[in-house]
Amino acid sequence: GASLPLAICAVLAATFGGGIVVKVVLRLAGHPQAIVDDLPASTAIGLVERFAMTFALVIGRAEIGAVIIAVKALGSYSPGGAGANRVASVRVLGTLTSVSWALLCYAVFAVARARMVP
């Protein structure tokens, strides 16, 4: 019913609004903006991550979110090398911020849906 437009808005807000949130948090944490060059496809990965996480929650399948985090963790593993700690810290902070944004968007959706008149 009426919650479908809310769900669409939550998924879109999470997917496309999270990138700027991640950039702001990284900048506040003191990471130079040039760090994006060190992380190929990070923007696309973030978009897919936030979309999948929020969509999974909206359809009531939170376990999909756990799989997304697991895949991201495995895909982010780096055995070391020059700058590995710096890149790892950016990945961790970026992922936590991205997932937190997706959860916040879902929480707004859930509260709005709960307050809707049946």
MOTA-V545190 format. One record per residue. N is the residue number from 1. SS is DSSP state (hx for helix, st for strand, lp for the rest). Layout:
BEGIN
n=N ss=SS
n=N ss=SS
END
This chain:
BEGIN
n=1 ss=lp
n=2 ss=lp
n=3 ss=hx
n=4 ss=hx
n=5 ss=hx
n=6 ss=hx
n=7 ss=hx
n=8 ss=hx
n=9 ss=hx
n=10 ss=hx
n=11 ss=hx
n=12 ss=hx
n=13 ss=hx
n=14 ss=hx
n=15 ss=hx
n=16 ss=hx
n=17 ss=hx
n=18 ss=hx
n=19 ss=hx
n=20 ss=hx
n=21 ss=hx
n=22 ss=hx
n=23 ss=hx
n=24 ss=hx
n=25 ss=hx
n=26 ss=hx
n=27 ss=hx
n=28 ss=hx
n=29 ss=lp
n=30 ss=lp
n=31 ss=lp
n=32 ss=lp
n=33 ss=hx
n=34 ss=hx
n=35 ss=hx
n=36 ss=hx
n=37 ss=hx
n=38 ss=hx
n=39 ss=lp
n=40 ss=lp
n=41 ss=lp
n=42 ss=hx
n=43 ss=hx
n=44 ss=hx
n=45 ss=hx
n=46 ss=hx
n=47 ss=hx
n=48 ss=hx
n=49 ss=hx
n=50 ss=hx
n=51 ss=hx
n=52 ss=hx
n=53 ss=hx
n=54 ss=hx
n=55 ss=hx
n=56 ss=hx
n=57 ss=hx
n=58 ss=hx
n=59 ss=lp
n=60 ss=lp
n=61 ss=lp
n=62 ss=hx
n=63 ss=hx
n=64 ss=hx
n=65 ss=hx
n=66 ss=hx
n=67 ss=hx
n=68 ss=hx
n=69 ss=hx
n=70 ss=hx
n=71 ss=hx
n=72 ss=hx
n=73 ss=hx
n=74 ss=hx
n=75 ss=hx
n=76 ss=hx
n=77 ss=lp
n=78 ss=lp
n=79 ss=lp
n=80 ss=lp
n=81 ss=lp
n=82 ss=lp
n=83 ss=lp
n=84 ss=hx
n=85 ss=hx
n=86 ss=hx
n=87 ss=hx
n=88 ss=hx
n=89 ss=hx
n=90 ss=hx
n=91 ss=hx
n=92 ss=hx
n=93 ss=hx
n=94 ss=hx
n=95 ss=hx
n=96 ss=hx
n=97 ss=hx
n=98 ss=hx
n=99 ss=hx
n=100 ss=hx
n=101 ss=hx
n=102 ss=hx
n=103 ss=hx
n=104 ss=hx
n=105 ss=hx
n=106 ss=hx
n=107 ss=hx
n=108 ss=hx
n=109 ss=hx
n=110 ss=hx
n=111 ss=hx
n=112 ss=hx
n=113 ss=hx
n=114 ss=hx
n=115 ss=lp
n=116 ss=lp
n=117 ss=lp
n=118 ss=lp
END
